[in-house]
Amino acid sequence: MADISKTITYKIPNERFGTDDSGGKTSTHTYVGPAKLMLHMCKTKNMIKEVFDFDNQSEQPTPADFYELELDCEASDDNCIRCTLVGPAGYDTPKVYEVGVGPADQPNRTIKDPTHISQVIDKNSVVHGYNGSSWENMTYETGHAGDDYPDNSHGRANWDWDFIRGNRNDLLVSSDAATSEDMPDAMKAEWVAYRQLLRDVPADWAGVPVDLIAMPTAPDEIDTTSGFGNADVPVIMIADRTADDDAIVAQLPNNVN
């Protein structure tokens, strides 16, 4: 059977990684993929373990600890979203934007399009969203990688200013011995400047969403935090944005532009 094409309109929160959608904002997505999926579900946890195109399934038998569940991608917009997030067809790569945050003399950051379906709907609420007899409501993506693992102390669900300060303090401790009396003055000055930037993090990045805070790069390291290094995903720079791009970036707080 040929792939289907189905365009849906879905709600988006008032702001990036929020849960309040009272503002009536929406975005659109076009699903192009199989009309139906066959899901292999875990019998004990009712979670999606494997996904197949319904018309092109493997001839291997369903494992004993799984059961089969048919997902009709055309039946509803919600099902179309589920098929998008877990199905083999996937979705187009979200656009990536340069955004201005933090001190003016430090690199800007990048974000994925906050209105893109993969950034709006939490995929885990699909993977874990079947209760054994029906689908639960999907939830919004909060940007917290640790949401489903509350004991993960390093998960982004635990990223707050205490976490940021702790990370900063660890970097200060680890760089305590980075300088020595016989070090060239120019090299020593780089480390002194780096350590001062670490001390200034709370003031320099006040009000910035914690996932966009970039710790300064040590003199003996290469900056890998800004997000500009992936040549396969072009970044839409601030100077090149259209009015539509500005509307998308407006999903971020006012101090991010």
C-alpha positions as CSV (number, residue, x, y, z in Angstrom):
1,M,0.0,0.0,0.0
2,A,1.3,3.5,-0.9
3,D,2.2,5.9,1.9
4,I,-0.5,8.4,2.9
5,S,-0.1,12.2,3.3
6,K,-2.1,13.8,6.1
7,T,-1.8,17.4,7.3
8,I,-2.8,18.2,10.8
9,T,-3.0,21.3,13.0
10,Y,-2.0,20.9,16.6
11,K,-1.9,23.1,19.7
12,I,1.3,24.5,21.0
13,P,2.0,26.0,24.4
14,N,2.2,29.7,25.0
15,E,5.9,29.4,25.2
16,R,8.7,26.9,24.6
17,F,8.7,23.9,26.9
18,G,5.6,25.2,28.6
19,T,2.3,23.4,29.4
20,D,-0.2,26.3,29.2
21,D,-1.8,26.4,25.8
22,S,-4.5,29.0,26.7
23,G,-3.1,31.4,24.1
24,G,-4.7,29.4,21.3
25,K,-1.4,29.0,19.4
26,T,-1.2,26.3,16.8
27,S,1.3,24.8,14.3
28,T,0.9,22.3,11.4
29,H,2.6,19.1,10.4
30,T,2.3,16.9,7.3
31,Y,2.7,13.2,8.0
32,V,3.9,11.1,5.0
33,G,4.2,7.4,5.9
34,P,2.3,4.2,6.3
35,A,-1.4,4.3,6.8
36,K,-1.2,1.8,9.7
37,L,1.5,0.7,12.1
38,M,1.9,-2.5,14.0
39,L,3.2,-2.0,17.5
40,H,4.8,-4.6,19.6
41,M,3.9,-3.7,23.2
42,C,5.5,-4.9,26.4
43,K,3.0,-7.1,28.2
44,T,4.1,-6.0,31.7
45,K,4.5,-2.2,31.0
46,N,2.2,-1.6,28.1
47,M,5.0,0.4,26.4
48,I,5.9,0.4,22.7
49,K,9.0,-1.8,22.1
50,E,9.0,-2.2,18.3
51,V,7.2,-0.5,15.4
52,F,6.5,-1.9,11.9
53,D,4.8,-0.7,8.8
54,F,1.6,-2.7,9.0
55,D,1.8,-3.8,5.3
56,N,5.5,-4.7,5.4
57,Q,5.9,-6.5,8.7
58,S,8.7,-9.0,9.4
59,E,7.5,-12.6,9.1
60,Q,9.1,-13.4,12.5
61,P,6.6,-14.3,15.2
62,T,5.8,-11.8,17.9
63,P,8.0,-12.4,21.0
64,A,6.2,-14.1,23.8
65,D,6.6,-11.1,26.2
66,F,5.0,-8.7,23.6
67,Y,1.5,-8.3,22.2
68,E,0.4,-6.7,19.0
69,L,-1.4,-3.4,18.7
70,E,-2.6,-1.8,15.5
71,L,-2.3,2.0,15.2
72,D,-4.4,3.6,12.4
73,C,-2.6,6.8,11.4
74,E,-5.6,8.2,9.6
75,A,-8.2,7.6,12.3
76,S,-7.5,10.8,14.2
77,D,-5.1,13.7,14.4
78,D,-3.8,12.3,17.7
79,N,-3.0,9.0,16.0
80,C,-1.3,10.8,13.2
81,I,0.9,12.5,15.8
82,R,1.7,9.1,17.5
83,C,2.6,7.6,14.1
84,T,4.9,10.6,13.4
85,L,6.8,10.3,16.6
86,V,7.3,6.6,16.8
87,G,6.8,5.4,13.2
88,P,9.5,4.5,10.6
89,A,8.7,7.5,8.5
90,G,9.8,10.0,11.2
91,Y,9.6,13.7,10.5
92,D,11.6,16.4,8.8
93,T,14.5,17.7,10.8
94,P,13.5,20.8,12.8
95,K,15.0,24.1,11.7
96,V,17.8,25.4,13.9
97,Y,18.0,29.1,15.0
98,E,20.7,31.2,16.4
99,V,19.5,33.1,19.5
100,G,21.1,35.8,21.4
101,V,21.6,35.1,25.1
102,G,24.2,35.8,27.8
103,P,27.1,38.2,27.5
104,A,27.6,40.0,24.2
105,D,31.2,38.9,24.0
106,Q,30.4,35.2,24.3
107,P,29.0,32.9,21.5
108,N,25.3,32.9,21.0
109,R,23.4,29.6,21.4
110,T,21.2,27.6,19.0
111,I,17.7,26.1,19.5
112,K,15.5,23.7,17.5
113,D,12.3,25.2,16.1
114,P,10.1,25.2,19.3
115,T,6.9,24.8,17.2
116,H,8.1,21.7,15.5
117,I,6.1,18.6,16.4
118,S,9.1,16.8,17.9
119,Q,9.7,19.8,20.2
120,V,6.1,20.2,21.2
121,I,4.8,16.7,22.0
122,D,6.7,14.5,24.4
123,K,7.5,11.3,22.6
124,N,7.7,9.4,25.9
125,S,4.0,10.2,26.4
126,V,3.4,8.1,23.3
127,V,5.8,5.3,24.0
128,H,4.3,4.9,27.5
129,G,0.9,6.2,26.6
130,Y,-1.2,3.1,26.2
131,N,-2.8,1.8,29.4
132,G,-3.7,-1.7,28.1
133,S,-7.1,-0.7,26.7
134,S,-6.9,2.8,25.3
135,W,-4.5,5.7,24.7
136,E,-3.9,8.3,27.3
137,N,-3.6,12.0,26.4
138,M,-0.3,13.0,25.1
139,T,1.7,15.7,27.0
140,Y,3.9,18.6,26.0
141,E,7.6,18.3,25.8
142,T,9.2,20.1,28.8
143,G,12.8,19.8,27.6
144,H,13.7,17.8,30.7
145,A,15.5,14.6,29.7
146,G,15.1,13.3,33.2
147,D,11.3,13.5,33.4
148,D,10.9,9.7,33.2
149,Y,13.9,9.0,35.4
150,P,13.4,11.0,38.6
151,D,16.4,9.4,40.2
152,N,18.7,10.6,37.4
153,S,20.4,13.5,39.3
154,H,22.1,14.6,36.1
155,G,18.9,14.6,34.0
156,R,17.7,18.0,32.8
157,A,14.7,17.7,35.0
158,N,17.1,18.6,37.7
159,W,18.7,21.6,35.9
160,D,18.1,24.6,38.0
161,W,20.3,27.4,39.3
162,D,21.6,25.2,42.1
163,F,22.6,22.7,39.5
164,I,24.3,25.4,37.4
165,R,26.2,26.8,40.4
166,G,27.3,23.3,41.4
167,N,28.6,22.7,37.9
168,R,30.4,26.1,37.9
169,N,31.9,25.3,41.3
170,D,33.2,21.9,40.1
171,L,34.9,23.6,37.1
172,L,36.5,26.2,39.5
173,V,37.8,23.4,41.7
174,S,39.1,21.4,38.7
175,S,41.0,24.4,37.3
176,D,42.6,25.4,40.7
177,A,45.9,23.9,39.7
178,A,45.8,24.9,36.0
179,T,48.4,27.7,36.5
180,S,51.9,27.6,37.8
181,E,54.6,30.2,38.6
182,D,56.7,29.2,35.6
183,M,53.8,29.3,33.1
184,P,54.1,32.0,30.4
185,D,52.2,35.2,31.3
186,A,49.9,35.0,28.3
187,M,48.8,31.5,29.1
188,K,48.3,32.3,32.7
189,A,46.2,35.3,31.8
190,E,43.9,33.0,29.7
191,W,43.2,30.8,32.7
192,V,42.7,33.8,35.0
193,A,40.1,35.2,32.6
194,Y,38.4,31.8,32.3
195,R,38.1,31.4,36.0
196,Q,36.7,35.0,36.3
197,L,34.1,34.1,33.6
198,L,33.1,31.1,35.7
199,R,32.6,33.3,38.8
200,D,30.5,35.7,36.7
201,V,28.1,33.0,35.4
202,P,25.2,33.8,37.8
203,A,25.3,37.5,37.0
204,D,26.0,37.1,33.2
205,W,23.3,34.5,32.6
206,A,20.6,35.7,35.0
207,G,17.1,35.0,33.6
208,V,18.3,32.8,30.8
209,P,16.6,29.4,30.5
210,V,19.0,26.9,32.1
211,D,19.3,24.7,29.0
212,L,20.7,27.7,27.1
213,I,23.4,28.6,29.7
214,A,26.9,27.9,28.4
215,M,29.8,27.5,30.7
216,P,32.9,29.3,29.4
217,T,35.3,27.1,27.5
218,A,38.6,26.4,29.2
219,P,41.8,27.5,27.4
220,D,42.8,23.9,26.7
221,E,39.3,22.9,25.3
222,I,37.3,23.4,22.1
223,D,33.9,25.1,22.3
224,T,31.3,22.4,21.7
225,T,28.4,24.1,23.5
226,S,27.1,26.7,21.2
227,G,25.5,24.4,18.6
228,F,27.1,25.8,15.5
229,G,29.3,22.8,14.7
230,N,26.9,20.5,12.8
231,A,27.4,21.2,9.1
232,D,24.5,18.9,8.2
233,V,22.0,21.1,10.0
234,P,22.3,24.7,8.8
235,V,21.6,27.4,11.4
236,I,19.3,30.3,10.6
237,M,21.3,33.3,11.9
238,I,19.6,36.2,13.6
239,A,20.4,38.5,10.7
240,D,18.7,36.1,8.2
241,R,15.4,35.5,10.0
242,T,12.1,36.2,8.2
243,A,9.0,37.4,9.9
244,D,7.8,33.8,10.2
245,D,11.1,32.9,11.9
246,D,10.7,35.8,14.4
247,A,7.3,34.5,15.3
248,I,8.8,31.0,16.0
249,V,11.6,32.4,18.1
250,A,9.0,34.4,20.0
251,Q,8.1,31.2,21.8
252,L,11.2,31.8,23.9
253,P,11.2,34.2,26.9
254,N,11.6,37.9,26.2
255,N,15.3,37.9,27.3
256,V,16.1,35.5,24.4
257,N,16.0,37.0,21.0
